[in-house]
Amino acid sequence: MTADWRAMHEQNRKSWNAAAAAHNSHKRDQGGFLAEGGSTLFPDERELLGDIVGKRIAHLQCN
C-alpha cells in the first residue's frame, strides 16, 4: 500500500469513527434500556411480529 493510500485509509477510518460517535451519542445507556425490557421496534414492526412475549428476537438492519 502506498503512502497516499495509507493516508486516505487512515482519514477514512477517522471519518467513520467520528460518524459512529455522533450517531451513538443520543443512545445513552441503550444496553441497560434493552436489558430492562425496552424495545426499539416501531409499532408496525411489533404488529407484524405478533406476540413476542417470552421469545428472543434480533432486530437487524443497516446501521
C-alpha positions as CSV (number, residue, x, y, z in Angstrom):
1,M,0.0,0.0,0.0
2,T,1.5,3.3,-1.0
3,A,1.8,6.3,1.4
4,D,-1.1,8.1,-0.4
5,W,-3.4,5.0,0.1
6,R,-2.4,4.7,3.7
7,A,-3.2,8.3,4.4
8,M,-6.6,8.0,2.6
9,H,-7.3,4.8,4.5
10,E,-6.4,6.5,7.8
11,Q,-8.6,9.5,7.0
12,N,-11.5,7.2,6.1
13,R,-11.1,5.3,9.4
14,K,-11.1,8.6,11.4
15,S,-14.2,9.8,9.5
16,W,-16.1,6.6,10.2
17,N,-15.1,6.7,13.9
18,A,-16.3,10.3,14.1
19,A,-19.6,9.5,12.4
20,A,-20.2,6.5,14.7
21,A,-19.5,8.6,17.8
22,A,-22.0,11.2,16.6
23,H,-24.6,8.6,15.7
24,N,-24.3,6.8,19.0
25,S,-24.2,9.9,21.2
26,H,-28.0,10.0,21.6
27,K,-28.3,6.4,22.7
28,R,-27.1,6.9,26.3
29,D,-27.5,3.5,28.1
30,Q,-29.2,1.6,25.3
31,G,-27.8,-1.7,26.6
32,G,-29.5,-1.1,30.0
33,F,-32.7,0.0,28.4
34,L,-32.9,-3.2,26.4
35,A,-31.9,-5.4,29.3
36,E,-34.8,-3.9,31.3
37,G,-37.3,-4.9,28.6
38,G,-37.1,-1.8,26.4
39,S,-37.7,-2.1,22.7
40,T,-36.5,-0.2,19.7
41,L,-39.1,-1.7,17.4
42,F,-41.6,0.5,15.7
43,P,-45.3,-0.1,16.2
44,D,-45.8,-1.5,12.7
45,E,-42.9,-4.0,13.3
46,R,-44.4,-5.1,16.6
47,E,-47.7,-5.7,14.8
48,L,-46.1,-7.7,12.1
49,L,-44.3,-9.9,14.6
50,G,-47.3,-10.6,16.7
51,D,-47.0,-11.8,20.3
52,I,-43.3,-12.0,21.2
53,V,-43.7,-12.3,25.0
54,G,-41.2,-14.9,26.3
55,K,-39.3,-15.0,22.9
56,R,-35.9,-13.6,21.9
57,I,-35.6,-11.8,18.7
58,A,-32.9,-9.9,16.9
59,H,-33.8,-6.6,15.1
60,L,-31.2,-6.5,12.4
61,Q,-31.0,-3.6,10.0
62,C,-28.4,-1.5,8.3
63,N,-26.9,0.9,10.8
